[in-house]
Amino acid sequence: MVYLAYTIYEADYLVRQQSDFYQHLGVPLDADEKTIKSRFRRLAAIHHPDKVITGDNSAAGNYFQLLKTAQETLIDPTKRFAYERFGPEILTWQNCSSIRDYLMVGIQAMIPLYAGSIIFLVILGVLGYLQQGRFVRQSIPVAHRQARPPIVASLKTLRCSRLRTLQWRYFTILSLFILEYHSLTRPYPSPFLSKLINPILALTRHPALLPFQLLILARKVAFTVFIAASQLAPLFQSQELVSPSTSGVPSVDESRQLMLLEQLASTSEAEVSRLLALDMTPFLGDEAGLKELSGKMKDWLVTNTIRSDVEVRDAINRAFAARKNEEVL
């Protein structure tokens, strides 16, 4: 949680450092054309390169050009709509003269981001890197578990849970996509931003956020949540793996482990059989040799078992000690 809070603060700090046209001109978000022009004339009288006596004239010229661009963008309803939703990138978009043109360019740039994210998650899931926190399981009624062997019941539970699961990662991306699509295509600011976020920020003297700034923060938060969930999920699931099942029926995680152990045992058995058959290759077709080898291996196993067994060794030592005592007497 501390990392998440720090990430949000860092992203918000970077957004505030970059500022926006409203803050540069010092006008509210609902300022009309008259207010914007009046404010620009006042700032131009102060920051025009010809009015600046001391300091770097080139820096003053750049700042004045920024104020002029801000004024030209905000007094044009089409550019103002596009700026509030896509940010200063719209200044580099060519051949855009209407709101529809800006929306088409912005959405075309947005779709590859989400499509690439979905494809990336699918690839990670296929490779097995998204197992932690993957499923949101629903409990199966006890009546459905009765009259079933424990392993079969657990496997049935696993299949049912997979059918009823909710892929939260895809849900998060879908929610982010809906928020962004809603913020970009509405002719008015999102109520979530204008009636909830900005009034709360106003209480802390934080500058009001524009839609594109909110989307920057939302993407950053979603990315941080992915990382935090991947790090925290093993801590919560480890408790489930350690605690035994009280109902006598293996849980879904235990069933997965049993299935993995069964697969590992089958693979190991097949590999041992293959290696044994490979070692027996020189004796193929030699019945006498195989019989002699089998007898010697049996004798070796018996002898090795006797020598390695602690109780057998103690019994033999006691027998030898008793015999020596009898000989002495």
C-alpha positions in Angstrom: 0.0 0.0 0.0 2.9 2.4 0.7 4.4 1.6 -2.7 1.0 2.2 -4.3 0.5 5.5 -2.5 4.1 6.6 -3.4 3.5 5.7 -7.1 0.3 7.8 -7.2 2.1 10.7 -5.5 5.0 10.5 -8.0 2.7 10.3 -11.0 0.6 13.3 -9.7 3.8 15.2 -9.0 5.0 14.7 -12.6 1.6 15.8 -13.9 1.7 19.0 -11.8 5.3 19.7 -12.9 4.2 19.6 -16.6 1.3 21.9 -15.8 -1.4 22.7 -18.3 -2.7 25.6 -20.4 -5.3 26.6 -17.7 -2.6 26.9 -15.1 -0.2 28.8 -17.4 -2.9 31.4 -18.0 -4.3 31.3 -14.5 -7.9 30.7 -15.5 -10.5 28.2 -14.2 -11.5 25.2 -16.2 -14.9 26.8 -17.1 -13.4 30.1 -18.2 -15.1 31.6 -21.3 -13.4 33.1 -24.3 -13.6 36.7 -22.9 -11.9 35.7 -19.7 -9.1 33.9 -21.5 -8.4 36.8 -23.8 -8.4 39.3 -21.0 -6.0 37.1 -19.0 -3.7 36.6 -21.9 -3.5 40.4 -22.5 -2.4 41.0 -18.9 0.2 38.3 -19.1 1.4 39.5 -22.5 2.0 42.9 -21.1 4.3 41.4 -18.5 6.0 38.5 -20.4 6.3 39.9 -23.9 10.0 39.7 -24.9 10.0 43.4 -25.7 8.8 44.1 -22.1 11.5 41.9 -20.4 14.5 44.0 -19.6 16.6 41.6 -17.6 17.1 37.9 -18.1 17.3 35.6 -21.0 15.3 37.0 -23.9 15.1 33.5 -25.6 13.5 32.0 -22.4 11.1 34.9 -22.3 10.2 34.4 -25.9 9.6 30.7 -25.4 7.3 31.4 -22.4 5.4 34.1 -24.3 4.9 31.6 -27.2 3.6 29.1 -24.7 1.1 31.6 -23.4 0.0 32.5 -27.0 -0.4 28.8 -27.9 -2.4 28.2 -24.7 -4.7 31.1 -25.6 -5.2 30.1 -29.2 -6.0 26.5 -28.1 -8.5 27.4 -25.4 -10.5 30.0 -27.3 -11.0 27.4 -30.2 -13.8 25.1 -29.0 -12.6 22.2 -31.2 -9.0 22.4 -30.0 -10.1 23.0 -26.4 -12.2 19.8 -26.5 -9.3 17.8 -28.0 -6.7 19.3 -25.6 -8.7 18.5 -22.4 -9.0 14.9 -23.5 -5.7 14.1 -25.3 -3.3 16.7 -23.9 -0.7 18.8 -25.7 0.0 16.0 -28.2 -2.8 17.4 -30.3 -0.6 20.3 -31.3 1.4 17.9 -33.5 -1.6 16.2 -35.1 -2.0 17.2 -38.7 -5.1 17.5 -40.8 -7.5 17.7 -37.8 -10.1 20.4 -38.2 -13.1 18.9 -36.4 -13.9 17.1 -33.1 -14.4 13.9 -35.1 -11.0 14.2 -36.7 -9.3 14.5 -33.3 -11.4 11.7 -31.8 -10.5 9.4 -34.7 -6.7 10.1 -34.3 -6.8 9.8 -30.5 -8.8 6.5 -30.5 -6.6 5.0 -33.2 -3.6 5.8 -30.9 -5.4 4.3 -27.9 -6.6 1.0 -29.4 -3.1 -0.5 -30.0 -2.1 0.2 -26.4 -5.0 -1.9 -25.0 -4.8 -4.5 -27.7 -1.1 -4.9 -27.0 -1.8 -5.1 -23.2 -4.3 -7.9 -23.7 -2.0 -9.9 -26.0 0.8 -9.5 -23.6 -1.3 -10.8 -20.7 -2.5 -13.7 -22.8 1.1 -14.7 -23.6 2.1 -14.4 -19.9 -0.9 -16.5 -19.0 0.0 -19.2 -21.5 3.6 -19.3 -20.3 2.3 -19.7 -16.7 3.5 -16.4 -15.3 0.1 -15.2 -14.1 -0.9 -18.1 -11.8 -0.7 -16.0 -8.6 -4.0 -14.3 -7.9 -5.4 -15.8 -11.1 -8.7 -17.1 -9.9 -11.5 -15.7 -7.8 -13.0 -19.0 -6.6 -16.6 -19.6 -5.6 -17.4 -22.2 -3.0 -19.3 -25.3 -4.2 -22.3 -26.4 -2.1 -21.7 -29.4 0.2 -24.5 -31.4 -1.5 -22.5 -31.4 -4.7 -19.5 -32.8 -3.0 -21.2 -35.8 -1.3 -20.9 -39.3 -2.7 -17.6 -38.5 -4.5 -14.1 -39.5 -3.8 -12.1 -36.6 -2.4 -9.8 -36.3 -5.5 -12.7 -36.5 -7.9 -14.6 -33.9 -5.9 -11.7 -31.6 -5.8 -11.1 -31.9 -9.5 -14.8 -31.1 -10.1 -14.5 -28.1 -7.8 -11.4 -27.0 -9.8 -13.3 -27.2 -13.1 -16.4 -25.4 -11.7 -14.3 -22.7 -10.2 -12.5 -22.1 -13.6 -15.9 -21.9 -15.3 -17.0 -19.3 -12.7 -13.9 -17.3 -12.3 -13.3 -13.6 -13.1 -10.0 -12.7 -14.6 -9.4 -9.5 -12.6 -6.5 -8.4 -14.8 -8.7 -8.3 -17.9 -11.5 -6.7 -15.9 -9.1 -4.0 -14.8 -8.0 -3.3 -18.3 -11.6 -3.3 -19.5 -12.6 -0.9 -16.8 -9.7 1.4 -17.7 -10.7 1.2 -21.3 -14.3 2.1 -20.5 -13.2 5.0 -18.4 -10.9 6.3 -21.1 -13.5 5.9 -23.9 -16.1 7.6 -21.8 -13.8 10.5 -20.9 -12.7 11.0 -24.5 -16.1 10.8 -26.3 -18.4 12.7 -24.0 -19.0 16.3 -25.0 -18.8 17.3 -21.3 -16.2 16.3 -18.6 -16.8 13.0 -16.8 -19.0 13.4 -13.7 -16.5 11.1 -11.9 -13.9 13.9 -12.5 -16.0 17.1 -12.2 -18.3 16.1 -9.3 -16.1 13.8 -7.3 -12.3 14.0 -7.9 -11.9 17.8 -8.5 -14.1 18.9 -5.5 -12.1 16.7 -3.2 -8.8 18.1 -4.7 -10.1 21.6 -4.2 -10.3 21.0 -0.5 -6.5 20.3 -0.5 -5.7 23.3 -2.7 -4.6 20.8 -5.4 -5.1 22.1 -9.0 -8.1 20.6 -10.8 -7.4 17.7 -13.1 -8.2 17.6 -16.8 -9.5 14.4 -18.3 -6.1 13.5 -19.9 -4.4 14.0 -16.6 -6.8 11.7 -14.9 -6.2 9.1 -17.5 -2.4 9.3 -17.0 -2.9 8.7 -13.2 -5.4 5.9 -13.9 -2.9 4.1 -16.2 -0.2 4.5 -13.6 -2.4 3.1 -10.8 -3.5 0.1 -12.9 0.1 -0.8 -13.7 1.1 -0.4 -10.0 -1.8 -2.6 -8.9 -0.7 -5.3 -11.3 2.8 -5.3 -9.8 1.5 -5.1 -6.2 -0.9 -8.0 -6.8 1.8 -10.2 -8.3 4.0 -9.5 -5.2 1.3 -9.9 -2.5 -0.7 -12.8 -3.9 1.9 -15.5 -2.9 1.8 -14.2 0.7 -1.9 -14.7 1.0 -2.0 -18.0 -1.0 0.9 -19.5 1.1 -1.4 -19.5 4.1 -4.0 -21.5 2.2 -1.4 -24.0 1.1 -0.1 -24.5 4.6 -3.4 -24.9 6.4 -5.0 -28.3 6.0 -8.5 -28.8 4.7 -11.0 -29.1 7.5 -13.7 -30.6 5.5 -11.7 -33.6 4.4 -11.9 -32.6 0.7 -8.7 -31.2 -0.8 -9.0 -27.5 -1.8 -8.5 -26.3 -5.3 -4.8 -25.4 -4.6 -4.2 -28.8 -3.0 -5.8 -30.5 -6.1 -3.5 -28.6 -8.4 -0.5 -29.8 -6.3 -1.7 -33.3 -6.3 -2.1 -33.2 -10.1 1.4 -31.8 -10.5 2.8 -34.5 -8.2 1.0 -37.2 -10.1 2.4 -35.9 -13.4 5.9 -35.7 -11.9 5.7 -39.2 -10.6 4.5 -40.6 -14.0 7.3 -38.7 -15.7 9.9 -40.0 -13.3 8.7 -43.6 -13.6 8.8 -43.4 -17.4 12.4 -42.0 -17.3 13.6 -44.7 -14.8 12.1 -47.4 -17.0 13.8 -46.0 -20.1 17.2 -45.8 -18.4 16.8 -49.3 -17.0 15.9 -50.6 -20.5 19.0 -48.8 -21.9 21.3 -50.4 -19.3 19.9 -53.9 -20.1 20.5 -53.5 -23.8 23.8 -55.6 -23.8 21.8 -58.6 -22.3 19.1 -58.7 -25.0 18.7 -62.3 -26.3 21.0 -63.7 -23.6 18.7 -65.6 -21.2 21.5 -67.1 -19.2 23.2 -63.8 -18.7 19.9 -62.2 -17.7 19.2 -65.0 -15.2 22.7 -64.6 -13.7 22.4 -60.8 -13.5 19.0 -61.1 -11.8 20.4 -63.5 -9.2 23.4 -61.3 -8.4 21.3 -58.2 -8.2 19.0 -60.0 -5.8 21.9 -61.1 -3.6 23.3 -57.6 -3.7 20.0 -56.0 -2.7 19.6 -58.5 0.2 23.2 -58.0 1.4 23.0 -54.2 1.0 19.7 -54.1 2.9 21.1 -56.2 5.7 24.2 -54.1 6.0 22.4 -50.8 5.9 19.6 -51.7 8.3 20.5 -50.5 11.8 18.4 -53.1 13.7 19.9 -56.0 11.6 23.4 -54.7 12.3 22.7 -54.5 16.0 21.3 -58.0 16.1 24.3 -59.4 14.3 26.7 -57.6 16.6 24.8 -58.9 19.7 25.0 -62.4 18.2 28.7 -62.2 17.6 29.3 -60.8 21.1 27.3 -63.6 22.7 29.3 -66.2 20.8 32.6 -64.7 21.9 31.4 -64.7 25.5 30.5 -68.4 25.1 33.9 -69.2 23.7 35.6 -67.4 26.6 33.6 -69.3 29.1 
